[in-house]
């Protein structure tokens, strides 16, 4: 019985003296993703432009229901506008400001863009800013 008691006391003493190394937060943390390259931003922006149905009303170079992407970006560049702020509903339209067009666009923003992140909106803007470069690259492929 003494031997059994001795082992129990020894076990308790040894387990109390053990210091467990706390798991550091950095060991469990998911590493942050690096910033997307410009090509990745354009690719993602193009995909989102199609998935969020922007392409339904806005062709790259010709007016459909709404103005073309080229026309939109020309006006935004000239007026130093913020397309991301507009898409977030934080800025007034500066292209095709007719009441009917604004109502259609506002309904689409409220419906299709309400759950989209700022980063995704930024990639749509990047795609729209580089449409001219993309079209000229397709028209003049390298040998």
Secondary structure as GFF3:
##gff-version 3
##sequence-region A 1 143
A	DSSP	alpha_helix	2	17	.	.	.	ID=ss1
A	DSSP	alpha_helix	25	28	.	.	.	ID=ss2
A	DSSP	alpha_helix	38	51	.	.	.	ID=ss3
A	DSSP	alpha_helix	54	57	.	.	.	ID=ss4
A	DSSP	alpha_helix	69	78	.	.	.	ID=ss5
A	DSSP	alpha_helix	83	87	.	.	.	ID=ss6
A	DSSP	alpha_helix	99	112	.	.	.	ID=ss7
A	DSSP	alpha_helix	118	129	.	.	.	ID=ss8
A	DSSP	alpha_helix	131	139	.	.	.	ID=ss9
###
